[in-house]
Amino acid sequence: MNATQRTNERPGIEKNRIIRIENGKKAYLPLLLLADEQEDMIDRYLERGEMFVLEDGDRALAGVVVSDEGDGVLEIKNLAVIPAHQKKGLGRRMIGFIADRYRDRFHTLLVGTGDSPMTVPFYEKCGFARSHVVKDFFLDNYDHPIIEDGVRLRDMIYFKKSI
Ligand SMILES: CC(C)(COP(=O)(O)OP(=O)(O)OC[C@H]1O[C@@H](n2cnc3c(N)ncnc32)[C@H](O)[C@@H]1OP(=O)(O)O)[C@@H](O)C(=O)NCCC(=O)NCCS
C-alpha cells in the first residue's frame, strides 16, 4: 500500500451509511435545495424536522427531512438524491429507512410534491397513493415560478402510504 492510499483511508468510517443530523443541518443546504429550491421554504420545517443523510465516506449522496404532523402522520418534507446518483435506488432506500425507523410511532407517511413527471412516478413506484391536493400552493408560497420538466408547478399533490 502506498502513502496516498493510506491517507485516503478513514478507519472507523462505515461506507454508505445513513446518519441522523442533529446540529448543522444548514450545511446540507445544497442537497436540500435539489428538492425545494427556495431557502425560506426550507427554513419553515428544517429545525423542527428530523434529518437523515446517506453518506458515502464524507460525501452526502441523499438526504431526507421528516416532521411529526400529529395523529400518527409523519410527513416527508424534503427528499433529495444528488444527480449523479439518481435512479440507483437511493430514494427508495431512504423511504424504506424512514418507514422502518418510524413505523412503531406513526401509521402513515405523507409527502407533498408538484404534479411533475420527475417525482410522481417515483412515489407511485414506492407504494404511495394520491391523497389530496392543495390548490395553487406553489403560486401562493413561492416568490418565483417553479418549473419542472418545462412545466410551471401550481398545485401541491399529496401522496400517502401506510407504514
Ligand atoms: C425524486 C428522487 C428523490 C428519486 O430518487 P432516486 O434515487 O432517483 O429514485 P430510485 O432510484 O430510488 O427510484 C425508485 C423507482 O422509481 C423510479 N423513478 C424514479 N424517478 C423516476 C422518474 N422521474 N420517472 C419515472 N420513474 C422514476 C425508478 O425507476 C425506480 O423504479 P423501479 O424500482 O421500478 O426500478 C430523486 O430523483 C431526486 O432527488 N430528485 C430531485 C429532488 C426532488 O425532486 N425531490 C423530491 C421532492 S418532492
The ligand as an SDF file (V2000), in Angstrom:
LIG
                    3D

 48 50  0  0  0  0  0  0  0  0999 V2000
  -37.1450   12.0540   -6.8120 C   0  0  0  0  0  0  0  0  0  0  0  0
  -35.8860   11.3670   -6.2670 C   0  0  0  0  0  0  0  0  0  0  0  0
  -35.8260   11.5310   -4.7480 C   0  0  0  0  0  0  0  0  0  0  0  0
  -35.9360    9.8780   -6.6080 C   0  0  0  0  0  0  0  0  0  0  0  0
  -34.8010    9.2280   -6.0680 O   0  0  0  0  0  0  0  0  0  0  0  0
  -33.9770    8.1590   -6.9330 P   0  0  0  0  0  0  0  0  0  0  0  0
  -32.8920    7.6150   -6.0770 O   0  0  0  0  0  0  0  0  0  0  0  0
  -33.5760    8.7880   -8.2140 O   0  0  0  0  0  0  0  0  0  0  0  0
  -35.0900    7.0510   -7.2370 O   0  0  0  0  0  0  0  0  0  0  0  0
  -34.9340    5.4590   -7.1330 P   0  0  0  0  0  0  0  0  0  0  0  0
  -33.7600    5.0500   -7.9530 O   0  0  0  0  0  0  0  0  0  0  0  0
  -34.9550    5.0270   -5.7180 O   0  0  0  0  0  0  0  0  0  0  0  0
  -36.2730    5.0380   -7.8890 O   0  0  0  0  0  0  0  0  0  0  0  0
  -37.2470    4.1380   -7.3770 C   0  0  0  0  0  0  0  0  0  0  0  0
  -38.1550    3.7770   -8.5150 C   0  0  0  0  0  0  0  0  0  0  0  0
  -38.7900    4.9690   -9.0350 O   0  0  0  0  0  0  0  0  0  0  0  0
  -38.4870    5.1040  -10.4310 C   0  0  0  0  0  0  0  0  0  0  0  0
  -38.2940    6.5140  -10.7490 N   0  0  0  0  0  0  0  0  0  0  0  0
  -37.5130    7.4140  -10.1060 C   0  0  0  0  0  0  0  0  0  0  0  0
  -37.5970    8.6170  -10.6920 N   0  0  0  0  0  0  0  0  0  0  0  0
  -38.4440    8.4560  -11.7570 C   0  0  0  0  0  0  0  0  0  0  0  0
  -38.9170    9.3240  -12.7740 C   0  0  0  0  0  0  0  0  0  0  0  0
  -38.5680   10.6050  -12.8320 N   0  0  0  0  0  0  0  0  0  0  0  0
  -39.7580    8.8140  -13.7000 N   0  0  0  0  0  0  0  0  0  0  0  0
  -40.1390    7.5240  -13.6730 C   0  0  0  0  0  0  0  0  0  0  0  0
  -39.7270    6.6480  -12.7180 N   0  0  0  0  0  0  0  0  0  0  0  0
  -38.8750    7.1100  -11.7780 C   0  0  0  0  0  0  0  0  0  0  0  0
  -37.2030    4.3270  -10.6310 C   0  0  0  0  0  0  0  0  0  0  0  0
  -37.0360    3.9500  -11.9790 O   0  0  0  0  0  0  0  0  0  0  0  0
  -37.4070    3.1590   -9.6910 C   0  0  0  0  0  0  0  0  0  0  0  0
  -38.2870    2.2390  -10.2970 O   0  0  0  0  0  0  0  0  0  0  0  0
  -38.0070    0.6430  -10.2150 P   0  0  0  0  0  0  0  0  0  0  0  0
  -37.9620    0.3120   -8.7550 O   0  0  0  0  0  0  0  0  0  0  0  0
  -39.1450    0.0430  -10.9620 O   0  0  0  0  0  0  0  0  0  0  0  0
  -36.6780    0.4500  -10.8530 O   0  0  0  0  0  0  0  0  0  0  0  0
  -34.6030   11.9560   -6.9410 C   0  0  0  0  0  0  0  0  0  0  0  0
  -34.7040   11.8440   -8.3300 O   0  0  0  0  0  0  0  0  0  0  0  0
  -34.3400   13.4040   -6.6060 C   0  0  0  0  0  0  0  0  0  0  0  0
  -33.7030   13.6930   -5.5970 O   0  0  0  0  0  0  0  0  0  0  0  0
  -34.7930   14.3610   -7.4390 N   0  0  0  0  0  0  0  0  0  0  0  0
  -34.5300   15.7870   -7.2430 C   0  0  0  0  0  0  0  0  0  0  0  0
  -35.1580   16.3050   -5.9860 C   0  0  0  0  0  0  0  0  0  0  0  0
  -36.6370   16.0530   -5.9160 C   0  0  0  0  0  0  0  0  0  0  0  0
  -37.3620   16.3420   -6.8520 O   0  0  0  0  0  0  0  0  0  0  0  0
  -37.0550   15.5030   -4.7610 N   0  0  0  0  0  0  0  0  0  0  0  0
  -38.4580   15.2070   -4.4980 C   0  0  0  0  0  0  0  0  0  0  0  0
  -39.1200   16.3860   -3.8830 C   0  0  0  0  0  0  0  0  0  0  0  0
  -40.8280   16.0500   -3.5770 S   0  0  0  0  0  0  0  0  0  0  0  0
  1  2  1  0
  2  3  1  0
  2  4  1  0
  2 36  1  0
  4  5  1  0
  5  6  1  0
  6  7  2  0
  6  8  1  0
  6  9  1  0
  9 10  1  0
 10 11  2  0
 10 12  1  0
 10 13  1  0
 13 14  1  0
 14 15  1  0
 15 16  1  0
 15 30  1  0
 16 17  1  0
 17 18  1  0
 17 28  1  0
 18 19  1  0
 18 27  1  0
 19 20  2  0
 20 21  1  0
 21 22  1  0
 21 27  2  0
 22 23  1  0
 22 24  2  0
 24 25  1  0
 25 26  2  0
 26 27  1  0
 28 29  1  0
 28 30  1  0
 30 31  1  0
 31 32  1  0
 32 33  2  0
 32 34  1  0
 32 35  1  0
 36 37  1  0
 36 38  1  0
 38 39  2  0
 38 40  1  0
 40 41  1  0
 41 42  1  0
 42 43  1  0
 43 44  2  0
 43 45  1  0
 45 46  1  0
 46 47  1  0
 47 48  1  0
M  END
$$$$
